[in-house]
Amino acid sequence: MKALSRLASPAGFALVLLLFLFLPFLSVSCEVPGMGSIGADYNGVELATGAEPEVEVPRDLQDMADELPGGSSTSSEPPPDPGVQALAIIAGVVLLAGIALPFVPRFRDRTRERLFGSAAVALLAGVLVVVTQTVAQSNLTSQLKDDAQGLSEDEVSTPDINSVAGELIHTEVGFWLTLVGLVLIALLSMGFVFKDKIVPKPALAEPPGTAYPGTAPSPDGPPPDPNAQGAPVTAEQTGEQPGRLPGAPDQSPSDPPPQQS
């Protein structure tokens, strides 16, 4: 529970930001029968900066391409551009805002408002991450479709790109971990806000018959302890005669009064 509570803090947003920036977010790849997979992975840094990811090519296919006239054909064509630089930058800025939120003077001493703010930032970042992923997949599909149409004009038989786009474009682990982390931050933040309502604290009930010194006991409880501190002490308990001053000698009622000289 303590580890989960740290997610609703700057550490949680920092972890999600690292997942978003450096883990594969989506990829474009295809299988080459008998040789392996060729493709490229995009992480958050490459989505935000527009940098070209490294294309992974099986060694056998690379050697075959090097033997073709004109050299390597696998490195001449850059991978398609997802075109989501603005969305990825905005998502990263929102995650940075979640890290800086507890240090804003307005929220520094207001835990409830800070948790509300963390939940709102996490939800906004989650929406931006989903939109970034959706737009990137749409842009990549359009570019692959244009490339396929160019091949068809050269009288090369190509399948329908719309039917195989799901096999070429893949959602990677970075997207899922980022989204799950943001959902956990939002849920934990709201859980801490409404913790007292979700798990009410039990009322501290006094046991029956509890009586404080000098007060009457409850009628449903046991009588007070005569030796308890603060309880009234009677003459019968001390062995003193009623009306006799403390320290006076014992005197029976039938004894004559002492003679004065």
Stockholm file with secondary structure:
# STOCKHOLM 1.0

chainA/1-261         MKALSRLASPAGFALVLLLFLFLPFLSVSCEVPGMGSIGADYNGVELATGAEPEVEVPRDLQDMADELPGGSSTSSEPPPDPGVQALAIIAGVVLLAGIALPFVPRFRDRTRERLFGSAAVALLAGVLVVVTQTVAQSNLTSQLKDDAQGLSEDEVSTPDINSVAGELIHTEVGFWLTLVGLVLIALLSMGFVFKDKIVPKPALAEPPGTAYPGTAPSPDGPPPDPNAQGAPVTAEQTGEQPGRLPGAPDQSPSDPPPQQS
#=GR chainA/1-261 SS CHHHHTTSSHHHHHHHHHHHHHSEEEEEEEEETTTEEEEEEEEHHHHHHCCCCCEECCHHHHHHHHHSTTSCSTTTSCCCCCCCHHHHHHHHHHHHHHHHGGGSHHHHTCHHHHHHHHHHHHHHHHHHHHHHHHHHHHHHHHHHHHHHHHHHHTTCCCCCHHHHHHHHEEECHHHHHHHHHHHHHHHHHHHHHTHHHHSCCCCCCCCTTCCCTTSCCCTTSCCCCTTSTTCCCCHHHHTCCTTCCTTCCCCCTTSCCCCCC
#=GC SS_cons         CHHHHTTSSHHHHHHHHHHHHHSEEEEEEEEETTTEEEEEEEEHHHHHHCCCCCEECCHHHHHHHHHSTTSCSTTTSCCCCCCCHHHHHHHHHHHHHHHHGGGSHHHHTCHHHHHHHHHHHHHHHHHHHHHHHHHHHHHHHHHHHHHHHHHHHTTCCCCCHHHHHHHHEEECHHHHHHHHHHHHHHHHHHHHHTHHHHSCCCCCCCCTTCCCTTSCCCTTSCCCCTTSTTCCCCHHHHTCCTTCCTTCCCCCTTSCCCCCC
//
